[in-house]
Amino acid sequence: ASVVGFAIFMHTLYDKRQQNAPSIPFFCVFISIWTTLFLEFWKRKQARYAMLWGMVGFEEEENDRPEFADNDATVKINSPVDGEDF
């Protein structure tokens, strides 16, 4: 995508006919499609690694650590906006 973006940038610099080159709308469509495909393939890769590393459903199985339980040593902080506890 960066190569295409650089090519469009160079085209807009050397196109003296108008301020906006006619290739910019095509670049916008290209970036929209590229972004969608990138995110969808990223989700697939993330799911593949989650399965491979055994991390599917980890959030449901995760227990709270007893070291972080509410005790006397825990400091309570109030919100600077409305004064309520966090």
C-alpha positions as CSV (number, residue, x, y, z in Angstrom):
1,A,0.0,0.0,0.0
2,S,2.9,2.4,0.7
3,V,4.3,1.9,-2.8
4,V,0.9,2.7,-4.3
5,G,0.5,5.7,-2.0
6,F,4.0,7.0,-3.0
7,A,3.1,6.6,-6.7
8,I,-0.1,8.6,-6.2
9,F,1.8,11.3,-4.2
10,M,4.3,11.7,-7.0
11,H,1.5,11.8,-9.6
12,T,-0.1,14.7,-7.6
13,L,3.2,16.6,-7.4
14,Y,3.8,16.4,-11.2
15,D,0.2,17.0,-12.3
16,K,0.1,20.7,-12.8
17,R,-3.4,20.8,-14.3
18,Q,-5.3,20.8,-11.1
19,Q,-4.8,20.7,-7.3
20,N,-6.3,17.2,-6.9
21,A,-5.1,14.5,-9.3
22,P,-7.8,12.3,-10.8
23,S,-6.0,9.2,-9.4
24,I,-6.9,10.1,-5.8
25,P,-10.4,8.5,-5.8
26,F,-8.9,5.3,-7.1
27,F,-6.3,5.4,-4.3
28,C,-9.1,5.8,-1.7
29,V,-10.9,2.8,-3.0
30,F,-7.6,0.8,-3.1
31,I,-6.9,1.7,0.5
32,S,-10.4,0.9,1.6
33,I,-10.2,-2.6,0.1
34,W,-6.6,-3.1,1.3
35,T,-7.6,-2.2,4.9
36,T,-10.6,-4.5,4.9
37,L,-8.5,-7.4,3.6
38,F,-5.7,-6.7,6.0
39,L,-8.0,-6.7,9.0
40,E,-9.8,-9.9,7.9
41,F,-6.6,-11.8,7.3
42,W,-5.2,-10.5,10.6
43,K,-8.3,-12.0,12.4
44,R,-7.7,-15.3,10.7
45,K,-4.0,-15.3,11.7
46,Q,-4.9,-14.4,15.3
47,A,-7.4,-17.2,15.5
48,R,-4.9,-19.7,14.0
49,Y,-2.3,-18.7,16.6
50,A,-4.8,-18.9,19.4
51,M,-5.7,-22.4,18.4
52,L,-2.1,-23.4,18.0
53,W,-1.0,-22.0,21.3
54,G,-4.1,-23.3,23.2
55,M,-5.4,-19.8,24.1
56,V,-9.0,-20.2,22.8
57,G,-11.4,-19.4,25.7
58,F,-8.6,-18.4,28.0
59,E,-10.5,-15.4,29.3
60,E,-13.3,-17.6,30.6
61,E,-10.9,-20.0,32.3
62,E,-8.7,-17.3,33.8
63,N,-8.9,-16.9,37.6
64,D,-8.2,-13.8,39.7
65,R,-4.9,-13.8,41.3
66,P,-5.0,-13.9,45.1
67,E,-2.1,-11.4,45.3
68,F,-4.4,-8.7,44.0
69,A,-7.3,-9.4,46.2
70,D,-8.9,-6.6,48.1
71,N,-7.1,-6.3,51.5
72,D,-6.0,-3.6,53.9
73,A,-2.9,-2.8,52.0
74,T,-4.9,-1.9,48.9
75,V,-5.0,1.9,48.3
76,K,-8.3,3.3,47.2
77,I,-8.1,6.1,44.6
78,N,-10.9,8.5,44.0
79,S,-11.7,9.9,40.6
80,P,-10.5,13.5,40.1
81,V,-13.6,14.2,38.0
82,D,-16.5,13.3,40.3
83,G,-14.8,12.0,43.5
84,E,-16.2,8.4,43.2
85,D,-14.1,5.3,43.8
86,F,-12.5,3.6,40.8
